[in-house]
Amino acid sequence: MLSRLEQATKNKHAVPADAFSHGSTTFTLERGLGSYLRLEVYDATNTLIGFGNPLWLLSPHDKLNIPHARRLSYPNL
């Protein structure tokens, strides 16, 4: 059986610039067993011009001991 790390996949989802014409857009991600989300911004020539740190999205079923200072949650998500 593969470990969770070995099961990891990398997916890219392109969002066109006009999707942000009103300032922001929505992206739905299934957390499953846990996921990382990282924003990467490319210009029209496909050159990377910006990126963010990976955001760790925990599975709602994990019983992990996350240090209090690192906890952030939103109700009803």
C-alpha positions as CSV (number, residue, x, y, z in Angstrom):
1,M,0.0,0.0,0.0
2,L,1.3,3.5,-0.9
3,S,1.9,6.1,1.8
4,R,0.0,9.3,1.7
5,L,3.1,11.1,0.3
6,E,3.4,8.5,-2.5
7,Q,-0.2,9.0,-3.4
8,A,0.3,12.8,-3.8
9,T,-0.5,14.3,-7.2
10,K,0.2,17.7,-8.6
11,N,-2.6,19.4,-10.5
12,K,-2.6,22.8,-12.2
13,H,-5.8,24.8,-12.7
14,A,-5.6,27.8,-15.0
15,V,-7.7,30.8,-14.2
16,P,-7.8,33.5,-16.9
17,A,-7.1,37.0,-15.9
18,D,-10.6,38.2,-16.7
19,A,-11.9,35.9,-13.9
20,F,-10.5,38.6,-11.6
21,S,-12.2,41.5,-13.3
22,H,-14.2,42.2,-10.1
23,G,-11.2,41.8,-7.8
24,S,-11.4,38.1,-6.8
25,T,-12.6,34.8,-8.0
26,T,-13.6,31.4,-6.4
27,F,-11.8,28.1,-6.6
28,T,-13.1,24.9,-5.1
29,L,-10.7,22.3,-3.8
30,E,-11.6,19.0,-2.2
31,R,-9.3,18.5,0.8
32,G,-9.7,14.7,0.8
33,L,-6.9,13.3,2.9
34,G,-5.3,16.7,3.1
35,S,-3.9,19.0,0.4
36,Y,-1.5,21.8,-0.2
37,L,-2.6,24.8,-2.3
38,R,0.0,27.2,-3.8
39,L,-0.8,30.1,-6.0
40,E,1.5,30.7,-9.0
41,V,1.0,33.7,-11.3
42,Y,2.1,33.6,-15.0
43,D,2.1,36.4,-17.5
44,A,0.9,36.2,-21.1
45,T,4.2,34.6,-22.2
46,N,3.9,31.9,-19.5
47,T,6.7,33.4,-17.5
48,L,6.3,32.9,-13.7
49,I,5.9,36.4,-12.2
50,G,4.7,35.5,-8.7
51,F,3.9,32.8,-6.2
52,G,2.7,32.2,-2.7
53,N,3.8,29.9,0.1
54,P,1.9,26.5,0.1
55,L,-1.2,26.5,2.3
56,W,-1.8,23.2,4.1
57,L,-5.4,22.2,4.0
58,L,-6.0,19.4,6.5
59,S,-8.5,16.6,6.1
60,P,-11.5,17.3,8.3
61,H,-11.1,13.7,9.5
62,D,-7.5,13.9,10.8
63,K,-6.8,14.0,14.5
64,L,-3.5,15.9,14.3
65,N,-2.1,17.9,17.2
66,I,-1.6,21.3,15.5
67,P,0.2,23.9,17.7
68,H,-2.4,26.6,18.8
69,A,-0.4,29.4,17.1
70,R,-0.7,27.6,13.8
71,R,-4.4,27.0,14.0
72,L,-6.8,28.8,11.7
73,S,-10.3,27.7,10.9
74,Y,-13.4,29.1,9.4
75,P,-16.8,28.1,10.6
76,N,-19.1,26.3,8.2
77,L,-16.5,25.3,5.7
